[in-house]
Amino acid sequence: MNSRTMIEVAYATPERQQIIELEVKQGTSVFDAFRQSNIDQFFPEIDLEHPELGVFGKIVPADYKLVDGDRIEVYRPLIADPKEVRRQRAAKGLKTRKGGG
C-alpha cells in the first residue's frame, strides 16, 4: 500500500494559470495540501486562511481527504453575482424587444 499520493493544485487568472504537482501523505486534507503547494508564491493575492477550494470542479470542505490523482482547484472570489448579471441581461433584453418591435 502506497503511503504517498500524487495530486495537483491549480489556480488561474484571466492572464495566466499555474498547476503544481505535489506528492503528499495519504489522507492529507485538501486544505493542508493547498498550503503545502506554496501556490501563493505565484499568486500572492490568494487568501491563505479562507480559500475556496474544490476538487475537479466541485467545492469540498477543508477537511476533504485527497486520493491519488485529485486536482485541487483554488477559486477566485466572484466579482459579480451571476444571478444578478442574468437578471440585468434579461431586463435589458425585454427593453430592447419592447423598443424594437
C-alpha positions in Angstrom: 0.0 0.0 0.0 1.5 3.4 -1.1 1.6 5.9 1.8 2.1 8.8 -0.7 -0.4 10.4 -3.0 0.2 12.4 -6.2 -2.1 15.4 -6.6 -2.2 18.7 -8.5 -3.0 22.2 -7.3 -4.4 24.6 -9.9 -5.1 28.3 -9.9 -5.9 30.6 -12.9 -6.4 34.3 -13.5 -7.5 35.7 -16.9 -3.8 36.4 -17.6 -2.2 33.1 -16.6 -2.6 29.7 -14.8 -0.4 27.6 -12.7 -0.6 23.9 -12.0 1.6 22.5 -9.3 2.2 18.7 -9.0 2.6 17.7 -5.4 3.3 14.4 -3.5 1.5 14.3 -0.1 0.9 11.8 2.6 -2.1 9.6 2.0 -5.1 11.0 3.9 -3.9 14.6 3.6 -6.7 17.2 3.7 -7.4 19.4 0.7 -6.5 22.5 2.9 -3.2 21.1 4.1 -2.2 20.1 0.5 -3.2 23.6 -0.7 -0.9 25.2 2.0 1.9 22.7 1.2 1.8 23.7 -2.5 3.0 27.2 -1.8 0.9 28.4 -4.8 0.8 31.9 -3.1 4.4 32.3 -4.3 2.9 32.7 -7.8 -0.3 34.5 -6.8 0.2 36.5 -3.6 -3.5 37.6 -3.7 -4.7 34.2 -2.7 -6.4 34.1 0.7 -4.3 31.5 2.6 -6.7 31.4 5.6 -10.1 31.1 3.9 -9.6 29.8 0.4 -12.5 28.5 -1.7 -11.3 25.0 -2.7 -12.6 22.3 -5.0 -11.7 19.0 -6.5 -12.4 18.5 -10.2 -15.0 21.4 -10.3 -16.8 20.5 -7.1 -16.4 22.6 -3.9 -15.2 20.5 -1.0 -14.8 21.2 2.7 -11.3 22.0 4.0 -11.0 18.5 5.7 -11.8 16.6 2.5 -9.3 13.7 2.3 -7.4 13.6 -1.0 -7.0 10.5 -3.1 -4.3 9.8 -5.7 -4.8 11.9 -8.9 -7.0 14.6 -7.3 -6.7 18.1 -8.7 -7.3 20.8 -6.2 -8.8 24.0 -7.7 -8.4 27.3 -5.9 -11.3 29.5 -6.8 -11.1 33.3 -7.1 -13.9 35.4 -5.4 -16.8 36.3 -7.7 -16.7 39.9 -9.0 -20.4 39.9 -9.7 -23.3 37.8 -8.6 -24.2 35.5 -11.6 -27.9 35.6 -10.8 -27.9 39.4 -10.8 -26.0 39.6 -14.1 -28.6 37.3 -15.7 -31.4 39.4 -14.3 -29.8 42.6 -15.7 -29.3 40.9 -19.1 -32.9 39.7 -19.1 -34.2 43.2 -18.2 -32.1 44.7 -21.0 -33.4 42.2 -23.5 -37.0 43.0 -22.5 -36.4 46.7 -23.0 -34.8 46.0 -26.4 -37.7 43.9 -27.6 -40.3 46.4 -26.4 -38.5 49.3 -28.1 -37.7 47.4 -31.3 -40.9 45.6 -32.0 
